[in-house]
Amino acid sequence: MIPDAVRAVLTAVMAEHPGASPELLARLVVTELRDLGWHITPKPVTQRRSS
């Protein structure tokens, strides 16, 4: 589920850059969120143990 505030940023960036690749859109959205004061922290990746 995407919070409404993030959804608004996604929509605005996509409207402003309709021809952008998914990778570029992702970078633009992260930049915009960061400029708005959001802190983006990746979820830690856990390693699976081999059986």
N, C-alpha and C positions, 0 to 999 in steps of 0.2 A: 504494500500500500504506500502511495506517495502522499506526503502531507500537502495540504492545499497551497501553502506558501511555495513549496518546491514546484508543484504543478504549474503555478503561475509563471515562475521563472522559465521552466521548460517551454511552456507555450510561447512566451515572449521571444525567447532565443530562436525557437524554430520558425516563428513568423518573420523574424528579422533576417534569418539566414536560410531561406527555403531550399537552396541548392546544396547546402553543406552536407558533407559525409557524416555518418554516425560518429566517427572519431572526432571530427572537428566540432560537431554539436556538443559532444561530451566535454571537450576542453572548454568550449565557450560557456557552457552551463556551470561548470566548476568555477571558472573565473568569475562569472557573475555572482554566484553564491558567495564566494570568498569576498568579493567587493562589498557585498551586502552584510558582511560580518559573520557569515556562517563558517563553522570549523568542520571540515570534512576529515573524518578519521576512518581508515579502512578497518574492517572487521578482521581480527587475527585469523590466519589460516592455520588450521590444525592438520597435522600430518597423520595419515592413516598408517597403522602398523601392518606389516605384511603378516599373513597367516602362515 
